[in-house]
């Protein structure tokens, strides 16, 4: 019987993320966690000859969240640009998962048109050994640049 080898699971620490904005790329070394999801919009459809309700996909929405260490002013400056000048900033985030101990290779995903929902503008925390901030975002498109390959199974 074939099985997945534990070494082929991906360590959450074995990855990178890059912010791509205005032709510049910056490694987002300050990310602790990042998660992006797509939710489909569906319409309920009732038809003759079927008592149950069917569902038809009608679109999608991309949302995400990230927890970052409180060590960058970049997102506060983007929010200030919107507050002061009405200029809302959209950027891309490329996420690379690559665990060298795994046989599945690496996966690279780009979230296009990322727009922050909220930003902590100032923070103090006497209980924190390493201050963090969480922000939610939306995104408008996605690309998969590299796919994981199938793992080498045991057994």
N, C-alpha and C positions, 0 to 999 in steps of 0.2 A: 504494500500500500504506500503510495507516494505521500509525502508531507512537506510542508513549508519549513525550511530550516530557520531557526531563530535568528541566525546572523543575517538573514535576508530581510528582516523587518528593518524599517528605517529609523535611525536615531533622530529624535527631534532637534538635537544640537548640531547635526551634520547638515547644515544648509546655509544659504546666504540669501539676502534680499538686496535689490538695487532700486533706488528711486531714479527715474528717468524724467527730466523736466527741462524744457527749453534747450534741448540738445546736449545737456549735461547728464552725467551718470554719477551717482554717489552710493557707495555701499552703506546700507542701513544696519550697521554693526550694533546699533542701540535697540534693535527689536528683540523682545523677549518672546512674544507669541504673535502670530498672525494667522487669521483664518478668513477665507473668503468663500461665500456660498452663492449659488444661483437658485432662485425659487421661480418655478414656472407659474404663470397666471393661467387659470383654467376657467372655462365657461361650462355651466351645466346645460346639457342638451337632452330634451325629452323628444322621443320619436314615436310614431305610430308603430304598433307591433312589439314594443318593448316597454314593460312596466317600470323597469329600473331607470334611474338617471345615468346617462353617460357623460363623459367629460371630454372636452376638446381643449387642447393647449392653444392659448391665444397670445402668448408672449412670455417674457421673463424679466426678472429684476436681480441685479447683482448687489450684494451687500457684504460687508466685512467688518472685522474689528482687529485691532492690534494693541498690544500692551508694549510700551517702550520704556526704557530707562529714561529718567528725567535728566538728559544730558545734551539735548539739542534744542535750539531756539527756532529752527527752520519752520516748524508748523505754526508757531505763534506768529512769526513774521508773515506767513501766508494768510493767516486769519486777519492780521492787522491790515494787510493790503486790501482785503475785502471790506473791513470796517471803515477804513479811511477813504478808499478810492472806489469802492464798488467792484473791484476786479477780483473775480472768483477764479481760483487756480485749479486746473486739472492736470494730472500727471499720471505716469505709469509706474507700476511696481512689478519688477521681475522677481519671482521666487524660484530658487534652485534648491532641490532636494538631492543630495548626493552623499551617501554613506559609503566610504571606501571599503568597509568590511562586507558589503552586500554584493551579490552578483547581478542585481537588477539595473545597475547603471544609475543614470540621473534623469530627473524630470525637471524641465524648465517651463514655467507658466508665467505669462505676462497679463496683468490686470491693466486694461487700458481705460483712460478717462476716470481715474480715481479722484474723488472729491470728498474732503473731510466733512463730517457732520458737526463735530464739536472738537474743541481744543481747550485743554487746561491752560489758562494764561499765566497763572502764578500758583505756587504751591509751597507749603511748609508742612512738615510732618515729623514731630519729635520722636515718634515711635519707629520710624523707618530707618533701616540700615542702608537701604538702597532705594531711593525714591523712584516710583514708576508712575506712568500715566496711561490711561486707556482712551482710545479714540475709535469711534465708529466711522465707517465710510461707505460710499456707494461706488460702483464702477459701471462703465457703459459697454465694455466689450472684453473679450478674453482671447488669448492665443496660447496654444500649447506648442512650444518650440522643440522640445525633446520629450520623448516618451520613455518610461521605464520599460525594460525588456522583461520577459518572463523569467522567474527565478529558476535556478537549478534545484530541482526537487530532490529530497532525500528518499531513501527507501529502495 
